[in-house]
């Protein structure tokens, strides 16, 4: 059959399938046609020894003949399988097969030794000689799809295994796991994926907790936190004489190495809630050579986190302490498999080893009729002792590029949402999955200009404010608020640029209208400090207060004012003082009151004036004393003494009484009612006076007349 006839037979078989013909008949026709075509092209029939076949997407079996393949795989790495193949098809629809299931099968004497299954990631069409066309295909595991997806998201209050499971399910990656120590995988309050592919994020978290993954037939990906999840059962024979080897499980070269590594690992961190607690953990190896690795920022906040992390980081540093490499022809040697070596002259080598990486290469020259030595399979593997825990290399988090903006959030109906440390929750603008409420983030600490134990400055950002978020040591899982910014929703408290010379600190009444404000005006000639209290202003000074006012001082109190001085008060007014009381004034002095007036004192009382003195009252006047009463003066006392050093004068309308050094002078008519008793130094005069008085004669006039007769008056 000619090549053209063979191709026509294939097309007939394809049409038969498209027309829902019997599938077995279709396969039979297809196989007959391909066998005829191989013969027509001079290709050898299918060999019975080592055979490589591939299946790409929905292409018919046998469409492609493998000429060569290369497979690179390692623990906690995505394998890459490159296949070179030849086909009678001059062109293939790559878009129909990209992302579809693809596989390579390795058979020996009709028995399947291994099937590597993944998805078609790349397809290349090469040269063509008019009959055959060469192709190259790259097959990657399903998990490779995660390298095409980048995201930024936040996980809260969950464990790393749960996050890993979520990422795999979202990418529809078939997987299985076996975690031997779930108690070591503690719940994390806050985990951030920041501009990372899903694969990089997955690997970073797995490495942080010592979780290793590899790929098994199925196909599926498998991950575990211990080597106990690996499969054993492969026996390899050491035979450096490759020409005499006839088995499929032979190591032709064998290398074993031991290296000097660090033997002490110390991780330290700091917990702001317990700053005095030494968050410090260390692991010391069996070989004590004092090669210490100290990490000052261990990225843990509790001892229960730090201890397993420190141990894992130490084990990660030991992966190259004892390693080996070998060349074999066993395709089953793959990461995640444990094999046992035999027939090595050094008995220590005849032990169990776990495969870390492998690079397989297969050549099938008969498939394209290029001649050669026939189908060949070889690989180079690296391994470590089977009793050693292999840990994936630690992957550092992507460091923050710089500060970013976020909005303070909280529960509905709240304006201020904080904890005992003054931290708040924020919503990042890039967070597509989170809700803009108190569940959007962890508690984010707020940096203040000054603080200490019970003192400092504190201003809690409020819900809706735009804040600047920085990251401690660049750690995307440790955000901290370092400032606030105004935006289109939150306007400045000043009319700018009109009031550009003002500096203000203005708060806002919680769940109400109003504000408190301290403002500074720096405009030349209008400098001012302005203080506004929406309600109360309380000032507490433990010792002294000194106040200087260069010009006027004005106080307006809309209601009451209370002024209490617990000791002395001194008021010095250089000029005048005016006190105006609209209604009453009450003044109480607990002991003495001394008032000194260097000039005059005038009191104007438009109504009554009442004075009550509990004991004595004394009034000393250096000059005159004048008392004028428009009505009357009434004095009621037990004893009333009027004393003058020179003269006492009592005046009325009809006369006066004058007491001086000469005696008592009474001017005016005297009318006496009642008995008069006179006692004096001239007894003879007393009797006559009493007689006159008793007779009702004018005593004062008679005495004055007598005096005039004597020339006295």
NORMO-V408467 format. One record per helix or strand. SS is the DSSP state (~ for helix, > for strand). FROM is the first residue (numbers start at 0). TO is the last residue. If there is no record, write none. Layout:
# NORMO-V408467
ss=SS from=FROM to=TO
ss=SS from=FROM to=TO
This chain:
# NORMO-V408467
ss=~ from=2 to=17
ss=~ from=22 to=40
ss=> from=49 to=55
ss=> from=63 to=73
ss=> from=79 to=86
ss=~ from=93 to=95
ss=> from=100 to=107
ss=> from=110 to=127
ss=> from=132 to=139
ss=~ from=141 to=147
ss=> from=149 to=157
ss=~ from=159 to=169
ss=> from=174 to=177
ss=~ from=181 to=183
ss=> from=187 to=196
ss=~ from=197 to=207
ss=> from=211 to=215
ss=> from=219 to=223
ss=~ from=226 to=228
ss=> from=230 to=237
ss=~ from=241 to=243
ss=> from=249 to=257
ss=> from=263 to=268
ss=~ from=271 to=273
ss=> from=278 to=283
ss=> from=291 to=294
ss=~ from=302 to=316
ss=> from=321 to=327
ss=> from=336 to=341
ss=~ from=346 to=348
ss=> from=351 to=362
ss=~ from=364 to=367
ss=> from=375 to=384
ss=> from=403 to=408
ss=> from=423 to=427
ss=> from=443 to=445
ss=> from=450 to=451
ss=> from=454 to=455
ss=> from=465 to=470
ss=~ from=471 to=473
ss=> from=478 to=484
ss=> from=501 to=505
ss=> from=516 to=520
ss=> from=527 to=531
ss=> from=647 to=650
ss=> from=655 to=659
ss=> from=662 to=666
ss=~ from=682 to=694
ss=~ from=698 to=708
